[in-house]
Amino acid sequence: MSIFNHRSINSSRNLLFGVATIAVLLGLGGCAGMSNQDKNTAAGAGIGAVGGAVLTGGSAIGTVGGAAVGGIIGREISK
């Protein structure tokens, strides 16, 4: 019998996802002195990170990849 069961792993992932989402939202609150292009880049990176994490089941590579793609898209949209 394993120490970690399926339920505890899913609970840990849900907690990590919730904490990451809150951190992104709080981080976006510090964008008051940024240009619109910088704000869109940050928002795109945050949304991309959450999307990448969801699509890959919390994979670090998926999260970072989603943030990179989202940041690029957010920057290009604001040009």
DSSP file (Angstrom, degrees, kcal/mol; ACC not computed):
  #  RESIDUE AA STRUCTURE BP1 BP2  ACC     N-H-->O    O-->H-N    N-H-->O    O-->H-N    TCO  KAPPA ALPHA  PHI   PSI    X-CA   Y-CA   Z-CA
    1    1 A M              0   0    0      0, 0.0     2,-0.2     0, 0.0     4,-0.1   0.000 360.0 360.0 360.0 134.4    0.0    0.0    0.0
    2    2 A S        -     0   0    0      1,-0.1     3,-0.0     2,-0.1     0, 0.0  -0.499 360.0-135.6 -83.6 148.8    1.4    3.4   -1.0
    3    3 A I  S    S+     0   0    0     -2,-0.2     2,-0.6     1,-0.1    -1,-0.1   0.899  97.0  55.4 -66.1 -40.3    1.7    6.3    1.5
    4    4 A F  S    S-     0   0    0      4,-0.0     2,-0.2     3,-0.0    -2,-0.1  -0.832  75.3-166.6 -98.4 124.4    0.2    8.6   -1.2
    5    5 A N     >  -     0   0    0     -2,-0.6     4,-1.7     1,-0.1     3,-0.3  -0.580  37.6 -99.2-102.2 172.7   -3.1    7.7   -2.6
    6    6 A H  H  > S+     0   0    0      1,-0.2     4,-2.1    -2,-0.2     5,-0.2   0.854 119.9  55.3 -59.1 -38.3   -4.8    9.1   -5.7
    7    7 A R  H  > S+     0   0    0      1,-0.2     4,-2.2     2,-0.2    -1,-0.2   0.900 106.4  49.2 -66.0 -41.7   -7.0   11.5   -3.6
    8    8 A S  H  > S+     0   0    0     -3,-0.3     4,-2.0     2,-0.2    -1,-0.2   0.857 110.1  51.7 -69.3 -33.2   -4.1   13.1   -1.8
    9    9 A I  H  X S+     0   0    0     -4,-1.7     4,-2.2     2,-0.2    -1,-0.2   0.926 111.1  47.1 -67.5 -43.9   -2.2   13.7   -5.1
   10   10 A N  H  X S+     0   0    0     -4,-2.1     4,-2.4     1,-0.2    -2,-0.2   0.880 111.3  51.9 -64.4 -37.4   -5.2   15.4   -6.7
   11   11 A S  H  X S+     0   0    0     -4,-2.2     4,-2.3     2,-0.2    -1,-0.2   0.897 109.2  50.3 -65.1 -39.5   -5.7   17.5   -3.6
   12   12 A S  H  X S+     0   0    0     -4,-2.0     4,-2.5     2,-0.2    -2,-0.2   0.907 110.8  48.7 -64.6 -41.9   -2.1   18.6   -3.7
   13   13 A R  H  X S+     0   0    0     -4,-2.2     4,-2.7     2,-0.2    -2,-0.2   0.913 111.1  50.0 -64.5 -42.1   -2.5   19.6   -7.4
   14   14 A N  H  X S+     0   0    0     -4,-2.4     4,-2.3     2,-0.2    -2,-0.2   0.902 111.7  48.4 -63.7 -40.2   -5.7   21.5   -6.7
   15   15 A L  H  X S+     0   0    0     -4,-2.3     4,-2.5     2,-0.2    -2,-0.2   0.929 112.3  48.5 -64.7 -44.9   -4.0   23.4   -3.9
   16   16 A L  H  X S+     0   0    0     -4,-2.5     4,-2.5     1,-0.2    -2,-0.2   0.912 111.6  50.0 -61.7 -43.2   -0.9   24.2   -6.1
   17   17 A F  H  X S+     0   0    0     -4,-2.7     4,-2.3     2,-0.2    -1,-0.2   0.914 111.5  48.6 -61.9 -43.3   -3.2   25.4   -8.9
   18   18 A G  H  X S+     0   0    0     -4,-2.3     4,-2.2     2,-0.2    -2,-0.2   0.908 112.3  47.6 -63.7 -43.0   -5.2   27.6   -6.5
   19   19 A V  H  X S+     0   0    0     -4,-2.5     4,-2.4     2,-0.2    -2,-0.2   0.908 112.3  49.7 -65.3 -42.0   -2.0   29.1   -5.0
   20   20 A A  H  X S+     0   0    0     -4,-2.5     4,-2.2     2,-0.2    -2,-0.2   0.899 110.5  50.5 -64.0 -40.3   -0.5   29.7   -8.5
   21   21 A T  H  X S+     0   0    0     -4,-2.3     4,-2.3     2,-0.2    -2,-0.2   0.922 111.5  47.3 -63.7 -44.4   -3.7   31.4   -9.6
   22   22 A I  H  X S+     0   0    0     -4,-2.2     4,-2.6     1,-0.2     5,-0.2   0.900 110.7  52.6 -64.0 -40.9   -3.8   33.7   -6.6
   23   23 A A  H  X S+     0   0    0     -4,-2.4     4,-2.3     1,-0.2    -1,-0.2   0.901 109.8  48.7 -62.5 -41.1   -0.1   34.6   -7.0
   24   24 A V  H  X S+     0   0    0     -4,-2.2     4,-2.0     2,-0.2    -2,-0.2   0.935 112.2  48.1 -64.1 -45.7   -0.7   35.5  -10.7
   25   25 A L  H  X S+     0   0    0     -4,-2.3     4,-0.7     1,-0.2    -2,-0.2   0.902 113.7  46.5 -64.3 -40.8   -3.7   37.7   -9.8
   26   26 A L  H >< S+     0   0    0     -4,-2.6     3,-0.6     1,-0.2     4,-0.4   0.876 110.2  54.5 -67.9 -36.7   -1.9   39.5   -7.0
   27   27 A G  H >< S+     0   0    0     -4,-2.3     3,-1.3     1,-0.2    -2,-0.2   0.866 103.0  55.9 -63.9 -36.3    1.1   40.0   -9.2
   28   28 A L  H >< S+     0   0    0     -4,-2.0     3,-1.3     1,-0.3    -1,-0.2   0.724  93.5  70.6 -69.5 -20.2   -1.0   41.7  -11.8
   29   29 A G  T << S+     0   0    0     -4,-0.7     3,-0.4    -3,-0.6    -1,-0.3   0.721  88.8  63.6 -66.8 -20.1   -2.1   44.1   -9.2
   30   30 A G  T <  S+     0   0    0     -3,-1.3     3,-0.4    -4,-0.4    -1,-0.3   0.164  74.8  96.5 -88.4  18.8    1.4   45.6   -9.3
   31   31 A C    X   +     0   0    0     -3,-1.3     3,-1.5     1,-0.2    -1,-0.2   0.173  43.0 113.3 -94.1  17.7    1.0   46.8  -12.9
   32   32 A A  T 3  S+     0   0    0     -3,-0.4    -1,-0.2     1,-0.3    -2,-0.1   0.861  80.6  41.2 -62.3 -37.8   -0.1   50.3  -12.2
   33   33 A G  T 3  S+     0   0    0     -3,-0.4    -1,-0.3     2,-0.0     2,-0.2   0.261  95.7 105.6 -94.8  13.6    3.1   52.0  -13.6
   34   34 A M  S <  S-     0   0    0     -3,-1.5     2,-0.0     1,-0.1    -3,-0.0  -0.583  72.3-111.9 -95.0 155.0    3.3   49.7  -16.6
   35   35 A S     >  -     0   0    0     -2,-0.2     4,-2.4     1,-0.1     5,-0.2  -0.303  35.2-105.0 -73.1 167.2    2.5   50.6  -20.2
   36   36 A N  H  > S+     0   0    0      1,-0.2     4,-2.5     2,-0.2     5,-0.2   0.879 122.5  53.3 -61.7 -37.8   -0.4   48.9  -21.9
   37   37 A Q  H  > S+     0   0    0      2,-0.2     4,-2.1     1,-0.2    -1,-0.2   0.911 109.9  47.3 -65.1 -41.4    1.9   46.6  -23.9
   38   38 A D  H  > S+     0   0    0      2,-0.2     4,-2.5     1,-0.2    -2,-0.2   0.895 111.8  50.7 -66.2 -39.4    3.7   45.5  -20.7
   39   39 A K  H  X S+     0   0    0     -4,-2.4     4,-2.8     1,-0.2     5,-0.2   0.922 111.0  48.1 -62.7 -43.9    0.3   44.9  -19.0
   40   40 A N  H  X S+     0   0    0     -4,-2.5     4,-2.5     2,-0.2    -1,-0.2   0.868 110.9  51.6 -66.1 -35.6   -0.9   42.8  -21.9
   41   41 A T  H  X S+     0   0    0     -4,-2.1     4,-2.3    33,-0.3    33,-0.2   0.937 112.8  44.9 -64.5 -46.4    2.4   40.8  -21.9
   42   42 A A  H  X S+     0   0    0     -4,-2.5     4,-2.4     2,-0.2    -2,-0.2   0.914 114.6  48.1 -64.7 -43.0    2.1   40.1  -18.2
   43   43 A A  H  X S+     0   0    0     -4,-2.8     4,-2.7     1,-0.2     5,-0.3   0.917 112.0  49.8 -64.5 -42.5   -1.6   39.2  -18.5
   44   44 A G  H  X S+     0   0    0     -4,-2.5     4,-2.6    -5,-0.2    27,-0.4   0.897 110.9  49.8 -62.4 -40.4   -0.9   36.9  -21.4
   45   45 A A  H  X S+     0   0    0     -4,-2.3     4,-2.3    25,-0.4    -2,-0.2   0.904 112.4  47.5 -65.4 -41.3    1.9   35.2  -19.5
   46   46 A G  H  X S+     0   0    0     -4,-2.4     4,-2.1     2,-0.2    -2,-0.2   0.933 115.3  43.8 -64.9 -46.3   -0.3   34.6  -16.5
   47   47 A I  H  X S+     0   0    0     -4,-2.7     4,-2.6     1,-0.2    -2,-0.2   0.900 114.4  50.9 -66.2 -40.4   -3.2   33.3  -18.5
   48   48 A G  H  X S+     0   0    0     -4,-2.6     4,-3.0    -5,-0.3    19,-0.4   0.884 108.4  52.1 -64.2 -38.6   -0.9   31.2  -20.6
   49   49 A A  H  X S+     0   0    0     -4,-2.3     4,-2.3    17,-0.4    -2,-0.2   0.927 112.3  44.7 -64.0 -45.1    0.7   29.7  -17.5
   50   50 A V  H  X S+     0   0    0     -4,-2.1     4,-2.4     2,-0.2    -2,-0.2   0.928 115.4  48.1 -64.9 -44.3   -2.6   28.7  -16.0
   51   51 A G  H  X S+     0   0    0     -4,-2.6     4,-2.6     1,-0.2    -2,-0.2   0.912 111.9  49.2 -62.6 -42.8   -3.8   27.3  -19.3
   52   52 A G  H  X S+     0   0    0     -4,-3.0     4,-1.6    11,-0.2    11,-0.3   0.885 111.2  50.0 -63.7 -38.9   -0.5   25.4  -19.8
   53   53 A A  H  <>S+     0   0    0     -4,-2.3     5,-3.2    -5,-0.2     4,-0.4   0.909 113.0  46.4 -65.7 -42.1   -0.8   23.9  -16.3
   54   54 A V  H ><5S+     0   0    0     -4,-2.4     3,-0.9     3,-0.2    -2,-0.2   0.930 113.0  48.4 -66.4 -45.3   -4.4   22.9  -16.8
   55   55 A L  H 3<5S+     0   0    0     -4,-2.6    -1,-0.2     1,-0.2    -2,-0.2   0.791 118.4  39.6 -68.4 -27.9   -3.7   21.3  -20.3
   56   56 A T  T 3<5S-     0   0    0     -4,-1.6     3,-0.3    -5,-0.2    -1,-0.2   0.278 114.4-108.1-106.9  11.2   -0.7   19.3  -19.1
   57   57 A G  T < 5S-     0   0    0     -3,-0.9    -3,-0.2    -4,-0.4    -4,-0.1   0.808  81.1 -45.4  71.0  29.4   -2.0   18.3  -15.7
   58   58 A G  S   <S+     0   0    0     -5,-3.2    -1,-0.2    -6,-0.2    -5,-0.1   0.593  88.2 164.0  91.0  11.9    0.3   20.6  -13.7
   59   59 A S     >  -     0   0    0     -6,-0.4     4,-2.2    -3,-0.3    -1,-0.2  -0.390  39.0-139.3 -64.2 136.7    3.5   19.9  -15.6
   60   60 A A  H  > S+     0   0    0      1,-0.2     4,-2.6     2,-0.2     5,-0.3   0.895 104.5  51.5 -64.0 -39.8    6.2   22.5  -15.0
   61   61 A I  H  > S+     0   0    0      1,-0.2     4,-2.6     2,-0.2    -1,-0.2   0.903 110.5  48.6 -64.6 -40.6    7.2   22.4  -18.7
   62   62 A G  H  > S+     0   0    0      2,-0.2     4,-2.4     1,-0.2    -1,-0.2   0.882 112.0  49.2 -65.5 -38.6    3.6   23.0  -19.7
   63   63 A T  H  X S+     0   0    0     -4,-2.2     4,-2.1   -11,-0.3   -11,-0.2   0.940 115.0  42.6 -66.0 -48.2    3.2   25.9  -17.3
   64   64 A V  H  X S+     0   0    0     -4,-2.6     4,-2.4     2,-0.2    -2,-0.2   0.907 115.4  50.0 -66.1 -41.8    6.4   27.6  -18.4
   65   65 A G  H  X S+     0   0    0     -4,-2.6     4,-2.5    -5,-0.3     5,-0.2   0.908 110.8  49.4 -62.8 -41.9    5.6   26.9  -22.1
   66   66 A G  H  X S+     0   0    0     -4,-2.4     4,-2.7    -5,-0.2   -17,-0.4   0.885 110.3  51.0 -63.7 -38.8    2.1   28.3  -21.7
   67   67 A A  H  X S+     0   0    0     -4,-2.1     4,-2.5   -19,-0.4    -2,-0.2   0.912 111.3  48.1 -64.6 -42.3    3.5   31.4  -20.0
   68   68 A A  H  X S+     0   0    0     -4,-2.4     4,-2.1     2,-0.2    -2,-0.2   0.946 115.3  43.1 -64.3 -48.5    6.0   32.0  -22.8
   69   69 A V  H  X S+     0   0    0     -4,-2.5     4,-2.5     1,-0.2    -2,-0.2   0.917 115.2  49.9 -64.8 -42.8    3.4   31.6  -25.5
   70   70 A G  H  X S+     0   0    0     -4,-2.7     4,-2.7    -5,-0.2   -25,-0.4   0.887 109.9  51.1 -63.7 -38.7    0.9   33.7  -23.6
   71   71 A G  H  X S+     0   0    0     -4,-2.5     4,-2.2   -27,-0.4    -1,-0.2   0.909 111.0  47.8 -64.3 -42.3    3.4   36.5  -23.1
   72   72 A I  H  X S+     0   0    0     -4,-2.1     4,-2.4     2,-0.2    -2,-0.2   0.924 113.7  47.0 -64.7 -43.9    4.3   36.6  -26.7
   73   73 A I  H  X S+     0   0    0     -4,-2.5     4,-2.3     1,-0.2    -2,-0.2   0.928 112.2  50.2 -64.2 -44.1    0.7   36.7  -27.8
   74   74 A G  H  X S+     0   0    0     -4,-2.7     4,-1.1   -33,-0.2   -33,-0.3   0.886 112.2  47.8 -61.6 -38.8   -0.2   39.4  -25.2
   75   75 A R  H  < S+     0   0    0     -4,-2.2     4,-0.2   -35,-0.2    -1,-0.2   0.905 112.9  47.8 -68.1 -42.1    2.7   41.5  -26.4
   76   76 A E  H >< S+     0   0    0     -4,-2.4     3,-1.1     1,-0.2    -2,-0.2   0.849 106.8  56.7 -70.5 -33.5    1.8   41.1  -30.1
   77   77 A I  H 3< S+     0   0    0     -4,-2.3    -1,-0.2     1,-0.2    -2,-0.2   0.852 104.2  53.7 -64.8 -33.3   -1.9   41.9  -29.6
   78   78 A S  T 3<        0   0    0     -4,-1.1    -1,-0.2     1,-0.2    -2,-0.2   0.439 360.0 360.0 -85.7   1.7   -1.0   45.3  -28.0
   79   79 A K    <         0   0    0     -3,-1.1    -1,-0.2    -4,-0.2    -2,-0.1   0.493 360.0 360.0 -76.6 360.0    1.1   46.5  -30.9
